[in-house]
Amino acid sequence: AQTVTQSQPEMSVQEAETVTLSCTYDTSESDYYLFWYKQPPSRQMILVIRQEAYKQQNATENRFSVNFQKAAKSFSLKISDSQLGDAAMYFCAYRSSQGAQKLVFGQGTRLTINP
Amino acid sequence: DADVTQTPRNRITKTGKRIMLECSQTKGHDRMYWYRQDPGLGLRLIYYSFDVKDINKGEISDGYSVSRQAQAKFSLSLESAIPNQTALYFCATSDYSGTSGSADTQYFGPGTRLTVL
């Protein structure tokens, strides 16, 4: 079974600075997808960014980018120019391309933005 | 994003009561999922459905049942609620094109906070 590990329960960063959230995963599959979801206090799960495992190029969405290291099974999220609205729980998630295609989530990292 | 709605948003009930959580989506997605979120454990899959006639158990289905009334509706029931079912419940939907792309992304509803006393 696939597992996802986020080793940083909490992180904090100064407004306008850059922060990197870590995620590692375990799988024997070669074709899969990785996601970062954001959960603000409103509790809504919001997609931040996605990465297809077959793509070597790292995904980027405005201030958000990932460092995808397939051999190391690592998928970190970098947030540049941090804003107060970035404060939230961030979840890393894995999805197989086979079977139920369910999302397997990490435990989450709580990100605090200091003004 | 998919328009995924969940009702109720919050519910407090007593042990032994039957509870139904409802999910509706207007995106026309075929696939629907129910997840449970507990503190420190992330989200875990309860049930999923790839179409109206296809319903499957997830990793924590004991104590739950589901009904896919239509493509757009997927309900989760707790036949006899117990306190350890107190959690945040999410419905999610996705489309599937058979190829990689944004259609494979799961979009979540706002969640239902359920408390079982």
Boltz contact constraints between the chains, C-beta under 6 A:
constraints:
  - contact:
      token1: [A, 43]
      token2: [B, 111]
      max_distance: 6.0
  - contact:
      token1: [A, 44]
      token2: [B, 110]
      max_distance: 6.0
  - contact:
      token1: [A, 45]
      token2: [B, 108]
      max_distance: 6.0
  - contact:
      token1: [A, 52]
      token2: [B, 100]
      max_distance: 6.0
  - contact:
      token1: [A, 91]
      token2: [B, 42]
      max_distance: 6.0
  - contact:
      token1: [A, 100]
      token2: [B, 48]
      max_distance: 6.0
  - contact:
      token1: [A, 102]
      token2: [B, 45]
      max_distance: 6.0
  - contact:
      token1: [A, 103]
      token2: [B, 106]
      max_distance: 6.0
  - contact:
      token1: [A, 105]
      token2: [B, 42]
      max_distance: 6.0
  - contact:
      token1: [A, 105]
      token2: [B, 43]
      max_distance: 6.0
  - contact:
      token1: [A, 106]
      token2: [B, 42]
      max_distance: 6.0
  - contact:
      token1: [A, 107]
      token2: [B, 40]
      max_distance: 6.0
  - contact:
      token1: [A, 107]
      token2: [B, 42]
      max_distance: 6.0
  - contact:
      token1: [A, 108]
      token2: [B, 42]
      max_distance: 6.0
